[in-house]
Amino acid sequence: MQNQKLILHIEDNFDNRILVRRLLHSANYQVVEAENAYQAVAALRKYSPSLILMDINLPGVDGYTLTAKLKTIPGVNKIPIIAITANAMRGDREKTLRSGCDGYIEKPIDIDNFLVQVDRFIKLNQN
């Protein structure tokens, strides 16, 4: 069973992890963090989050490739994956959604709107 208050955040940038962690903790979410694809897969073997926040520009295996891989794993493929990325050029949103992401949040994160977006994605998954 998924923990409705647990979010896996996959992000290699320390400052970005701190910001997202603080925002999520302020809304009583629990956060599991991974800096790369290997750590993300290990975390998913241990935890069952209700949402995955995915950086696209990861070292080694990028977020597009990791998302596509996660969408093939039974059980994990049901967890919504939301890209959080600075890739905001024309076509980037579509490429992100084609890779299997269920949503898209642009960096820099709009701290006033971030939790609203996260809550919306989690509520959509509950229905």
C-alpha positions in Angstrom: 0.0 0.0 0.0 1.2 3.5 -0.8 1.9 6.0 1.9 -0.2 9.0 0.9 2.2 11.3 2.7 5.5 9.9 1.4 7.2 11.5 -1.7 10.3 10.3 -3.4 12.3 13.3 -4.6 15.1 12.4 -7.2 17.4 15.4 -7.5 21.2 15.7 -7.7 21.4 19.4 -6.7 21.8 19.8 -2.9 20.2 23.2 -2.7 17.2 22.1 -4.8 16.7 19.0 -2.4 16.8 21.3 0.6 14.2 23.7 -0.9 11.8 20.9 -1.9 12.3 19.1 1.4 11.5 22.2 3.4 8.4 22.9 1.4 7.1 19.3 1.6 7.8 19.1 5.3 5.9 22.3 5.9 2.8 20.5 4.5 3.5 17.4 6.6 4.8 15.3 3.8 7.5 12.7 4.4 10.4 12.8 1.9 12.8 10.2 0.7 15.6 11.6 -1.4 17.7 10.1 -4.1 20.6 11.8 -6.0 20.7 9.5 -9.0 18.9 6.6 -10.7 20.7 3.9 -8.6 19.6 5.5 -5.3 16.0 6.0 -6.7 15.6 2.3 -7.6 17.0 1.3 -4.2 14.5 3.7 -2.5 11.6 2.2 -4.5 12.6 -1.3 -3.3 12.2 -0.1 0.3 9.4 2.5 0.1 6.1 2.9 -1.6 5.6 6.6 -2.2 2.4 8.2 -3.4 4.4 10.5 -5.8 7.8 10.7 -7.4 9.3 14.1 -8.1 11.9 13.6 -10.9 14.7 15.9 -11.9 15.4 15.5 -15.6 19.0 16.5 -15.7 20.5 13.7 -13.5 24.1 12.5 -13.7 24.5 9.2 -15.5 21.0 8.0 -16.3 18.8 11.1 -17.0 15.3 11.6 -15.8 13.7 10.7 -19.2 15.4 7.3 -19.2 14.8 6.6 -15.5 11.1 7.5 -15.9 10.7 5.1 -18.9 12.4 2.4 -16.8 10.2 3.0 -13.7 7.1 2.8 -15.9 8.0 -0.8 -16.8 8.2 -2.0 -13.2 5.0 -3.6 -11.9 3.6 -1.6 -8.9 6.0 1.3 -9.4 4.4 2.0 -12.8 1.2 3.1 -10.9 3.0 5.9 -9.0 2.7 9.3 -10.7 6.0 10.8 -11.7 6.2 14.6 -11.9 9.2 16.2 -13.6 10.8 19.1 -11.9 13.0 20.6 -14.5 14.7 23.7 -15.8 14.2 22.4 -19.3 11.6 24.9 -20.4 12.3 25.3 -24.1 9.6 24.7 -26.8 8.9 20.9 -26.9 10.5 20.1 -23.5 7.2 19.7 -21.8 5.9 17.3 -24.5 9.2 15.3 -24.5 8.9 15.0 -20.7 5.3 13.7 -20.9 6.2 11.3 -23.8 8.9 9.8 -21.6 6.2 8.7 -19.2 6.0 11.6 -16.7 2.5 12.4 -15.5 3.1 16.1 -15.0 5.6 18.9 -15.2 6.8 21.6 -12.9 9.3 24.2 -14.1 12.4 25.4 -12.2 12.9 27.7 -10.6 10.1 26.4 -8.4 7.3 28.8 -7.7 7.2 28.3 -3.9 3.8 29.9 -3.6 2.3 27.3 -6.0 4.5 24.2 -5.5 2.4 22.6 -2.7 -0.8 23.3 -4.6 0.6 21.4 -7.6 1.9 18.5 -5.4 -1.4 18.2 -3.6 -3.3 18.2 -6.9 -1.2 15.3 -8.3 -1.6 13.3 -5.2 -5.4 13.8 -5.1 -5.6 12.8 -8.8 -3.8 9.6 -8.0 -6.2 8.7 -5.2 -9.2 8.8 -7.5 
